[in-house]
Amino acid sequence: RKRKNRGFVIYLELEAINRGDGIPHLLPFFFFTMSSSRAFVFVLLYATCSSAFQSKATIFRLSRTISKATAAAVPSRILASMSMSTNSNGNGEDCIQTKKVGIIGGGAAGLATARAFLRENELDQNTQYDVTVLESRDSIGGIWKYEDQTKTEKNRPMYRNLRTNLPKELMAYRELPWGSDGEASYVTHEDVLEYLEAYANKFDLLKCISFGSSVKQLTVLDDDQISLEWTTNTSENGNVETHKEAFDNVCVCNGHYARPAIPRLEGLDNFSGDIIHAIEYDNAQPYAGKTVLCVGAKPSGLDISREIGLVAKHVYLSDSACDKMQTFGNVSLMPRMQSVDENDGVHFSSPRSAEEHVADDVDAIVFCSGYDYDFPFINEGSNLELEFTPGERRVQPLYEQTWHARCPSVSFIGIPHSIVPFPLCEIQAAAIVSQTRQQINGIPLPCLSDRLAAASEDAASGGPNGARVQETHNLASHQWDFCRKLAKISGDYDDEMEKFIATNKAIYDRSGQERKSMIPGGEDVYRETRFRRNDENQSYEILYIQ
């Protein structure tokens, strides 16, 4: 349509390839309304698509004659949306669609996600993915990359003598088995990093990773693309370069071990001794001969209190599940820490008991109290409603704890906790990739209203156990059904996948049983057990036990 006195003419022509009998399959109707300040283009396409037509190429041609005034008035994103990212050779062959994927983070989740998209390039001839992994450090591995920070302020959770609390036979990605070799099943952080490096090399992932790239801003654009802004440090001259690029899909894999969570306790400011969070802990030597309180009895609290107990005078371990004081050697298990009085006395009590305990000899406090989710690149300017309030440990609105419910082209890998992370991230990534294909082999995501309703219900449920807000993403024993559900969404659930998941569950249950039988400060014997997988029988063999 041509409007007088508007200074521009826009022609839009669409040509549909017909069947052999000449019957067209695409009937276009175009309606244009223009004003002096803005231009809106409404395109209504009515199509009757048969399988024969889907195998033909559809060619879009856009011819524009636009004055300078109109070029300023028409948003570039509208013009850009008129051009397709699909290519055709004009010979009636299927179109190849290219999608740009941005992955934030090069740890275990980011590597699994990059592998899932690159693997799809080998399998799907209709969709190809241009993958960019933005990693802030100069190497892969995420939290498994240990750095000696004893001379600087420590801000990473990995500490010097950490050994995994899960066996390597269980931790491994499905695509790269690990262990079952008679060697130690519970390994060091150096071993885990070496495994991740082997994974990245095996699947040629380094080629798509941009190191030293710190993401500063994520913004959802009006055409549903996602803009990422990041800075890159160039080691040659120390300069900082700024980048900005739009992606079709963005996968957030930045982990959740960067923002320490310290509970607000009455009188904590009164304490005159040292107070740190576990993220600052590196080794036990600074606590030699001292009395130390570790707050939190999840895996990190148990391991750190045991390690400190080897050199300390005494260790108190505060556990919210404990009702009364119990002492094992030089380690005392205490109820929940409640407050600190003006004399440095630390008060402990449980709502299930009237008894109160006071420790007045504490020299240092180590908070092993976990972490809050943090996405510093998502803010009010992101055009993406996302809540992650400190203290709640809940991210919303997420559909299946993976996709942003309103904008599923933004996804989050590795949000669930109390799980086996590597294989779960691998299965999550495959589910995410499945929803970006031209033809979905598994189960498509539901409509917007259903996604929002499910996300709202999930956020209000207190997690699978219906406990409290802070347990929203605590899957634990529910992780196996979660994996099955995601595998069905991706179309990957079959007998082999069930064997893999069931074997993981069997090893996880055995490992957890042995770990929970350990007494606080006791000898660390469960880590001496050695496993061999037996996926065919959905079980395992014990090669050595102490």
N, C-alpha and C positions, 0 to 999 in steps of 0.2 A: 504494500500500500504506500502511496506517495502522498505526503502532506505538503501543501504549499506553505511557503515562508518558514519552513523549518530548517532549511539549509542542508538537508541530507536525503539520501535515498538508500534504503536497505532492501536488498533482494535476497531472499532465502529460497534456495531451490533444493528439493529433496527428490532423489531418483531411486526407485525401488527396482531391484532386479526381479523380473517376472519368471514365472514357470515356463516350461517349454510350450504350453498352449497359449502363452501370452496373457494370462489372467493376472492382473496386479494383485499383490498381497498387502500393499500398504497404501492407505488413503490419507493424504495429509490435509489438514485444515489449519490455516494460520490466521491469527488475529493480532493486529498491531494497534496500540494506542500510544501516541507520542505527546509530549509536552515540551515546552522550551527548556525546562530544567532537568527533566529525567526522561528516559525511554524505557518502556516495558515491552517485552516481547513475550507473547503467550503462544505456545505451540501445542496444538492438540493433535496427536497421532492416533488414528484408529487402525489397528492391525489385526488381521486374521492370519495367524502364523501356523503353518503346518510343519511337520518335521522336514519336508522337502525344502521349504523356504528357509528354515534355520540353517541349512547347510549351504545356502547361497550367501553371497556378499552383498551387503547393503551399503550404498555409497552416499555419503552426505557431502554436498558441495555448498559452500557458503561464499557468496560474492557480495562484497561490501564497497559502497562508495560513500564515505562519511566525511563530512566537513570537520574542521578542527573543533568547531563548537560542539558538534555532536559527539566527537570522540571523548571530549571532556565530560559530556553529560551521561553517556552510557557506561555503566560500571564494567571494567575490563573482565570481571568474573562472569558477566552474562555473555559477553562475546566469546570468552574462552570456553564456556560450557557448551557452545554450539559446535565445537570441534571435538571429535571423538578420539579417545586414546587407542582405538582399535585400528589395525592395519589390514589392508586387503591387497591381494595382487591383481584383483579385477578378473580373475579367471573362475569365479564361482567357488573358491575354496573358503573354508572356515576362517573367520577373523581371528587374529591374535590380539588379545587385549593385554596391554602392559600396565601394571600398577606399581606405584612407588610406595614402599613400606619403610617407615622409620621406626627403629627399635631403640629405646632409651635404656642403656645399660648393657655391659658386656660380661655380666656374671653368669651363673648357671642358667637362670631364666632367659636372659638375652641370647645366650648361645643356642639353647634349645629352640627358641623362637626363630632365630635366623636359619637354623637347620631345617625347620619345618617349611619355611617359605622356599628355600633353595631346593629342597627335595621336590617340592611341587613343580618347580621349573622342569624337572626331569620327567614328571609324570603327566602333567596337564599341557597339552599342545595348544590349548585355546587361551590360557592365561599365563603370563610370564611376570615375575616379580623382580623389581629393581630394589634391592635391600640395602639399607644403610643403618649400621649399628653405631650409635653415638656413645662412646665410653669415655668417662671423664679422666680416668687414669691412663697410664702409658702401657698397660697390659691387661689381659683378660683375667677373669677369676672372681671379681667382686670381693666379697668378704673373705674368700679363701686365699687371697693374696696377702700374706702376712708381711708387715713392715716393722722393723725395730724402731719404735718411737720413744725409746727411753729418754732421749735427749730433747724431745719436743713434746708438745701437748698431744696425747694419744686420743684419736677420734675414730678408731676402727675397732670392731668387736673382737677380732681375732687376737688371741694371746699366745704366748710363746710355746707353752707345752700342751696345747689343746690336742686331744684325740677325739675322734668322732664318737658319738653315743649311738650311732647306727652302724651296722656292718656294711662293708663296701658292696657285698653281694646284693644288698637291699637298696643301697643308695644309687646304684648305676642307672644310667639311661637305658631304655630298652634296646636302642640301636647299638650300644657299645657295652656289652657285659663286662663285669669287673669281678675278679676274685675267683672263689671256688678252687683255689690253687693250693690250699693247705697252709698258706702264709696267713699273717695276722688279718683278721676281718675288720677290726677297729683300727683305723689308720690315723696318721698325723695330718695336719693341714697341708704340709708339703706334698704328701701323697695325693690328697684331693686336688690340689692345684695341678699337679702333674697329670692326673686323669683328665681334668678339664682341658688342658693344653693338648692332650692326645686326641680328645674329642674334636676340638677346633681344627686340628691338623688333618685328621681323618676325613672330615667333611669340607675342608677348604673354606673355613669360615672367616679366616683372617682377612681375606680379600675385600670383605664388605664392612670392616670395622674401621671407624675413624677414631683414633686414640687421642687423648688430651682434649676431648670435645665435651664441654659442659653445657647442658641444655638450660637455657635461661627462661624460655617462654614457650608455652603450648597454647595455640589459639585455633578454635574451630571457626572456619570461614563460612560465609553464607552459602557457598556451593557444596558444603559438607566436606570439603578437603580440610586437612589439618596442617596448620603452619607451625613449624618448629624454628626457633631462633637459638643459636648456640655460639659459643666462643671456642676457638681452638688455639692452644698454645703451640707455637712453633719453636722447637728445641734449638734450631739453628741460630736464631737471633733473639729469641725471647719475646718476640712480638705476639700480640693477641689479635687474632683475626675473628671478625664477626660474620656469621652466616645466617641465612634465612631461606627456607625452602618449604614448599607445600607437598604434602603426602596424601595418598588415598587412604592409607591406614597407618595408625601409630600404635605401637605396643609398648606399654610402660612396664619396664623390667628393672626398676631402680632399687628393688629390695625393700626391706623394712627393718633395717638394723642401723639407722643413721641418727634417729632422733630419740635420745634416751628418755625414758619415762621414770620420773621420781615422784612417789606419792607425796601429797601434802599432809604433813604430820604436825600436830601441835607441838610447839616448842623446839622444832628441829634447829631453828636458828640459835638456840641456846647451846647447842653442842660445841664444845671447844676443841674436839679432836678432828681428825681428817675425815672428810666425807667425799666419796667418789661413786661414780656409776661403773658398772662392769665394763662399759666400753673403754674406760680408762685403765682397766687392770691389764698388766702384762705378765707379772710373775710374783711369787710369794715372798721373795727376799725382803722387801721393805717392811713386812709384817713379822719378821723374826722376833720372838720374845714378847710380842704384844697380845692384847686381848682384842679380838676383832668380831664385829657383828656383820653377818651377811644377811641381807633382807631379801627373801625370795628363795623358794626351794624347788624351782623348776630345774631343768638340766644344768643351766649355767650356774645357778646358786649351789647346787649339789657338788658340781665339779670344782668350783672356785673355793668353796668352804673346805672340801677335802684337801685341796692342794695347799691352802693356807695353813690348815691344821697340822701339816707336816713340820712346820717351823714355828708356829705361833704358840704362845703360852696357853691361850684358850680361844675357842671359836663358838659364838652363838649363831645359830641358824634359825631365822624367823620364818615360820611356815604358817600360812593362814589356815591350813587344814589341821593344824596341831591344836589340841585342847589343853595340854598341860606339859610342863617342862620334863624333858627326858635327856639324860646325859649318857654319852657313849665315849669313853676315853676322855679326850680333851675337847670334845664337841658336844654342845648342848642344843638339842632341838627345842625351840621356843614357839609359843603361840604368836599370833600377829602382833607386830610392833604397833603400838598405839601413840606414844608421845615421848618427849624428852623433857625432864624437869630442869629447874634452874641450877641443879647440882650435877648435871650431866647424867643423871639416872635415866635409863631407858626402860619404859614401861611396856609390858606385854600382857595381853589378855585375849580370851576367846569368847564370843557371844554364847557359846555352848557350855561355858563354865564360869562360875563366880570367882574363881581363883585368879589373882593378879601376881605377876612376877616383875621384879625390878632388878636390872643389872646396873651396878654403879661403878663398874671397872672397865668400861669399854673405851679403848684408845682410838679406834677407827671404825667407820661404817662403810660397807660396800653394798650399794644398792644393786641387787641382781633382779631388778623389777621390770625388765623387758623394755620394749620400745614402742613408740607411737608411729603410725603411718605418716609419711611426709612426702609431699609432692611439691617442692618449692617452685616448680615451673607452671603450676596450675593455680590461678588466682582469679580475681574479679575480672581481669581483662581477657580471660581465656574463652569466654562465651561457652562455658561448659560447667553446668551445675554439678559440683562435687563436694561432698562434706567429708572431712577427716579431722574431727575435733580432737585435740590432745586430751588424753585421759579416757576417751571412749574406745579407742582401738577399733574403730568401725569406719569403713569406707562405703559411701552410698551416693547415688543409687547404682548398684551393680546387679546385672542379671547373671545368675549362676556364678556369682563371685568372680566374674571374668570380664564381661562386656559392660561398658557404660550403657545403662538401660535406654537412655534417650539418644545417645550417639554411639552405636555399636562399632563404628569404625575406629573408636578409641577403646582399647582393651587393656586389661591389667593382668599380668602373669605373676604368680607367686604370692598373691594376697593371703590365701589360707595359711594357717600355722598349725603346729602340732601335727605335722604330716611328714611324709618322705618327699623332700622337695624336688629332686631331679626328675624322677619319672612323672610326678604330677605335673610339673611345668611342661614336660614333653607332651603329655596328653592334652593339656590346656592349649598349647601352641597349635597342635593339629586341629583342634576344634575351631580355633580362631581362623586358621587358614581355610578350613572347609567352607566358611561363610563368605569368603571372598571370591570363590570360583564362579565362573559363568553358569555352571550347572552344579548344584549342590548334591553330593552323593549321599549325605547323611540326612539329618533332620534340620530343616531351616529354623532360624530363630522365630519366635512368635511375633505378632504385630506389636506396635509401640505401646498400646494401652496394656496389653498383657505383660510385656516386659516391665513396665513401670509398676504394675500391681505386684508382680512377683518380687521385684527389688524392694518395694516398700514392705511387703510381708517379711522378707528375709531380714531386713534391717531392724525390724521391730521384734523379731523372734527371740533374740538372745542366743542365736546360733542353733545348730542341730539339737543340742541338749536343752534348749530353752532356758538357759541359766541367767545370763545378764548381758547387757550391751557389749561389755568387753570380750565376750566369748562368741561374738557374731561370726568370726572367721576361724574359730577353733573347731577343726573337723575331727581330728583324732580318729576314733574308730569308724567315723562316717566317711573317711576319705576314700574308702574302696568303692562304695556306691557312687560317690562323686566322680571318681575316675571312670566307672562304667557308664555313667550318664553322659559324660563328655565324649567318651569313645563312641557312643551311639550317635551323638550329634555330629561327630566328624565322619561317621560311616566306617570307623575302624574296629568296631567291636565284633569279634569273632571268637572262635574257640581258643586260638593262640593268645589273644589279648586277655581272655578270661584266665587262662593258665598263668600268664604273667602277673596279673593283679592278685590272683588267689595265692600264688607263691610269695609275693611281697607281703601279703597279709600274714601268712604263716610265719615268716621270718620275723616280721615286726612284732607279732604277739609274743614269740619266744624271747626275743631280745628285750622287750619291755618287761616281761615277767622277771627275767634275771636282773634287770636294772633296778626295778622297784623293790627287789628283795634285799638290796644293799642297805646297810645301816649308815646314818650320817657319819662321815669321817672314817668309815670302815675301809678295809683294803679293797682296792679297785679290781676285783677279780672277774667281773662279768665281761670285761673287755678282752679277756683271754680266750673266750669261746671262738671257735673258728667254724664257719659255715660253708656248705656247698649247696648250691641251688639244685632243685629237682623239679623243673617246671612241668615235666610230663605228668608227674604225680601231684603237682600243686603242693609241694612240700620241700624239705631240705634234709641234709645230712649234717650231723655234728662231727667234725673232724678232730676237734680237740676241745676239752673242757677242763677247767681247773677245779 
